[in-house]
Amino acid sequence: MKKFFHVSDIGDLDAALREAAWVKADPFHWKSLGTDKTAIFIFFNSSLRTRLSSQKAAMNLGMNAIVLNVGADSWKLETQMGVIMDGDKPEHLREAIPVIGSYCDLIGVRSFARFEDRDFDYQETILNQFVEYSGKPVISLESATVHPCQAFADLITIDQYKTKPRPKVVLTWAPHPNPLPQAVPNSFAEWMNAADVDFVITHPEGYELDPQFVGNARVEYDQMKAFEGADFIYAKSWASYREYGKVLSRDRAWTVSARQMAVTDNAYFMHCLPVRRNMIVSDEVIDSPRSLVIPEAANRVVSAQVVMKRMLEAMQ
């Protein structure tokens, strides 16, 4: 595996889930794979779970883990090609990336959408420069359009807690004070479309995701109707794709509360965290016994470790 951006990069999902179960049960079994290997994790944006889970996964595999916070631990980096560098960014990615590549065996990159130019974001300009210039395997640790480690962890969690062969999974938009990227819902949709689930996306009009990620999912604009009989509810806010980066609604009626959960089939609640309590979800729902946000976060180590394990095996 040379890169990990999409569900197609992981191959057979059943095999990946079996491997995740093995890693979860015996996380140090493959520690010799990473001996004398180094992973560098580049963060253009803040992180808690992604940073810690990536480092933990690398250490479980015996690797050295180096974290670089761009702009704090390094020079500010220019990402655009063909610019006159007369501003506050003294170093270009074109030089920084091959230098980083020379110091490590694999690279993880976190770089959010900027909401300045949809084409720039959706072409994954920054992430693809790491692929082109580093010469090393590259993992998206959440990029402009995708967050595959999160989506893989979500699928691991659903597989762990499901009580029927084909559960109903609902991705619901929820209000937030700020415009958020589509990366998490994009990847969640992509992975659920590939999994054996009954998948529904619900959101107000104007919040349609990029059709390439919606895929074959059913889209329902009535949230209560979408929730009926659901086994898993995944809440997430995102800004408009069509009116790129805009917040079109902060309708609190979409906040996931006991009212919506009452029409589900005693569904589990999921969210990638961090979560705005009583905006995204009410206290009573996130604090209930049916909330999976903590085991879901714990599975971030498992998803990252499976990916890194496969990358290291490919180097043998």
C-alpha positions in Angstrom: 0.0 0.0 0.0 1.6 3.2 -1.2 -1.1 5.6 -0.1 -4.3 5.6 2.0 -6.9 8.1 0.9 -10.0 6.1 -0.1 -11.8 2.9 0.8 -10.5 1.4 -2.5 -7.0 1.7 -1.0 -7.7 -0.8 1.7 -9.0 -3.6 -0.6 -11.4 -6.2 0.6 -13.3 -4.8 3.5 -14.1 -8.2 5.2 -10.3 -8.9 5.2 -9.6 -5.5 6.6 -12.1 -5.9 9.4 -10.6 -9.4 10.3 -7.2 -7.8 10.4 -8.5 -5.0 12.6 -9.8 -7.5 15.0 -6.4 -9.3 15.2 -4.7 -5.9 15.7 -7.2 -4.9 18.4 -6.7 -8.2 20.2 -2.9 -8.3 20.0 -1.6 -4.8 19.2 2.1 -5.6 19.8 2.3 -8.8 17.8 3.9 -7.0 14.8 6.3 -4.8 16.7 9.3 -6.1 14.8 7.9 -4.7 11.5 8.8 -1.2 12.5 12.2 -1.8 14.0 14.6 1.0 12.8 11.7 2.6 10.8 10.4 6.1 11.2 7.0 7.7 10.7 6.7 11.5 10.3 3.3 13.0 10.9 2.8 16.5 9.4 0.0 18.6 10.9 -1.1 21.8 9.2 -4.1 21.8 11.6 -4.8 21.1 15.2 -5.6 17.6 16.4 -6.1 15.4 19.4 -7.3 11.9 18.4 -5.5 11.8 15.1 -2.2 12.9 16.5 -2.3 10.6 19.5 -3.8 7.6 17.7 -1.2 7.9 14.9 1.7 8.1 17.3 0.3 5.2 19.4 -0.2 3.0 16.3 3.3 3.7 15.1 4.8 2.8 18.5 2.7 -0.4 18.7 4.5 -1.4 15.5 7.9 -0.5 16.8 8.4 2.6 14.8 9.9 5.9 15.8 7.2 8.6 15.5 8.0 12.3 14.8 5.3 14.9 14.8 5.8 18.3 13.0 3.3 21.1 13.5 3.7 23.3 10.5 4.1 27.0 11.4 4.8 26.2 15.1 7.6 23.6 14.9 8.8 24.6 11.4 8.7 27.5 8.9 5.4 28.4 7.4 5.2 26.5 4.2 4.0 27.8 0.8 1.7 25.3 -1.0 0.9 27.1 -4.2 3.1 26.6 -7.3 4.3 29.5 -9.4 3.9 32.2 -6.7 6.4 34.9 -5.8 7.4 34.1 -2.3 7.5 37.6 -0.9 5.1 37.0 2.0 5.3 35.3 5.4 6.1 31.8 4.1 9.9 31.3 3.7 9.9 27.7 2.5 8.0 25.9 -0.2 6.5 22.4 0.0 8.5 21.5 -3.2 11.7 21.5 -1.1 10.3 20.6 2.3 8.6 17.4 1.1 11.6 15.6 -0.3 13.6 16.7 2.8 10.9 15.2 5.0 10.9 12.0 2.8 14.6 11.6 3.3 14.2 11.4 7.1 11.4 8.7 7.3 9.8 5.6 5.9 6.2 6.7 5.8 4.4 10.0 6.1 1.0 11.1 7.5 -0.4 14.5 6.5 -3.3 16.5 8.0 -4.4 19.5 6.0 -7.9 20.8 6.1 -9.9 22.4 3.3 -9.4 26.2 3.1 -12.8 27.0 1.6 -11.1 29.6 -0.7 -11.1 27.5 -3.9 -13.2 24.3 -4.2 -11.1 23.1 -7.1 -7.9 23.5 -5.1 -9.4 21.7 -2.2 -11.1 18.9 -4.1 -8.0 18.2 -6.2 -6.2 17.5 -2.9 -3.4 19.8 -4.0 -1.4 19.6 -0.8 -1.8 15.9 -0.2 -0.9 15.0 -3.8 2.3 17.0 -3.6 3.4 14.7 -0.7 2.7 11.7 -2.9 4.6 13.2 -5.9 7.7 14.6 -4.1 8.3 12.4 -1.0 8.9 9.0 -2.5 7.3 7.5 0.6 3.9 6.0 1.4 1.5 8.7 2.4 -1.6 8.5 4.7 -4.3 11.1 4.8 -4.8 12.1 8.4 -7.7 14.2 7.3 -7.2 16.2 4.1 -9.4 18.7 2.2 -11.9 16.1 1.1 -11.3 12.8 3.1 -10.6 11.4 6.5 -10.1 7.6 5.8 -8.6 6.6 9.2 -11.7 8.0 10.9 -14.1 6.2 8.4 -12.2 2.9 8.8 -12.5 3.3 12.6 -16.2 4.0 12.3 -16.7 0.9 10.2 -14.7 -1.2 12.8 -17.0 0.2 15.5 -20.2 -0.6 13.6 -18.9 -4.1 12.9 -18.1 -4.6 16.5 -21.5 -3.4 17.8 -24.0 -4.4 15.1 -26.7 -7.0 16.1 -28.0 -7.8 12.6 -26.2 -8.7 9.4 -27.2 -5.5 7.5 -27.8 -2.7 10.0 -29.4 0.6 9.0 -26.8 3.4 9.3 -27.9 7.1 9.1 -25.5 10.0 8.5 -27.2 13.2 9.7 -26.1 16.8 9.3 -26.3 18.8 12.5 -25.9 22.5 13.3 -22.6 24.1 14.2 -21.5 27.8 14.7 -18.7 27.5 12.1 -18.3 26.1 8.6 -16.7 22.7 8.7 -15.1 20.7 5.9 -16.9 17.8 4.2 -13.9 15.4 4.7 -15.5 13.3 7.6 -19.0 13.0 6.0 -17.4 12.3 2.6 -15.3 9.5 3.9 -18.0 8.1 6.1 -20.4 8.0 3.0 -17.7 6.4 0.8 -17.0 3.7 3.3 -20.6 3.0 4.2 -21.4 2.7 0.5 -18.7 0.0 0.2 -19.9 -1.8 3.3 -22.9 -4.2 3.7 -25.2 -1.7 5.4 -28.5 0.1 4.6 -27.1 3.6 4.3 -29.1 6.8 4.5 -27.9 10.5 4.4 -30.1 13.2 5.9 -29.6 16.9 5.8 -31.4 20.2 5.0 -31.6 21.2 1.3 -28.4 22.9 0.2 -26.1 20.6 2.2 -25.8 17.9 -0.5 -22.4 16.3 -0.6 -20.3 15.8 -3.7 -22.1 13.1 -5.7 -18.9 11.0 -6.0 -19.1 10.4 -2.3 -22.9 10.2 -2.0 -22.8 7.2 -4.4 -25.8 4.9 -4.0 -26.8 6.3 -0.6 -30.5 7.2 -0.1 -30.8 11.0 0.6 -33.7 12.0 2.8 -34.4 15.6 3.7 -36.8 14.7 6.5 -34.6 13.8 9.5 -37.3 12.1 11.5 -38.2 9.9 8.6 -34.5 9.0 8.0 -34.1 8.0 11.6 -37.0 5.5 11.6 -35.7 2.0 12.5 -32.1 3.1 12.4 -29.4 1.0 14.2 -26.6 3.6 14.1 -26.9 7.4 14.0 -23.7 9.2 12.9 -24.0 13.0 13.5 -21.7 15.5 11.8 -21.8 19.1 10.7 -20.5 20.2 7.3 -20.6 23.4 5.2 -22.3 23.6 1.9 -20.5 21.9 -1.1 -22.6 23.6 -3.7 -22.2 27.1 -2.1 -18.8 26.1 -1.1 -17.8 26.7 2.5 -21.0 28.6 3.4 -23.2 28.0 6.5 -26.7 27.9 5.1 -28.5 26.9 8.3 -28.0 26.6 12.1 -31.4 25.1 12.6 -31.3 23.6 16.1 -34.2 21.3 15.2 -31.5 19.1 13.6 -29.6 18.7 16.9 -29.7 15.0 17.7 -31.8 14.6 20.9 -34.0 12.0 22.5 -36.8 13.2 20.3 -35.1 11.8 17.2 -33.5 8.8 18.8 -37.0 7.7 20.0 -38.0 6.7 16.4 -34.8 4.5 15.9 -34.4 0.9 16.7 -32.6 1.7 20.0 -29.8 3.1 17.8 -26.2 3.7 18.9 -25.0 7.2 18.6 -21.7 8.0 16.9 -19.6 11.1 16.3 -15.9 11.6 15.3 -15.2 14.2 18.1 -14.6 16.9 19.1 -18.3 17.5 19.4 -20.3 20.7 20.3 -22.7 19.5 23.0 -26.2 20.7 22.7 -25.5 21.9 19.1 -24.6 18.6 17.4 -26.1 16.4 20.1 -27.8 16.8 23.4 -26.2 15.8 26.7 -28.8 13.1 27.2 -27.9 11.3 24.0 -24.1 11.6 24.1 -24.0 10.6 27.8 -26.4 7.6 27.3 -25.3 4.0 27.4 -25.9 3.9 23.6 -23.2 6.4 22.9 -20.2 4.9 21.1 -18.0 8.1 20.9 -15.3 6.7 23.2 -14.9 3.2 21.8 -15.1 4.8 18.4 -12.2 7.1 19.2 -10.3 4.2 20.7 -10.6 2.3 17.4 -8.7 5.2 15.7 -5.5 3.4 16.9 -6.7 0.2 15.4 -7.5 1.7 12.0 -4.2 3.6 11.8 -2.2 0.5 12.9 -3.8 -1.7 10.2 -2.8 0.8 7.5 0.7 1.3 8.8 1.2 -2.4 9.2 0.3 -3.0 5.6 2.7 -0.3 4.5 5.5 -1.8 6.5 4.8 -5.3 5.2 5.0 -3.9 1.6 8.6 -2.7 2.5 9.8 -6.2 3.5 
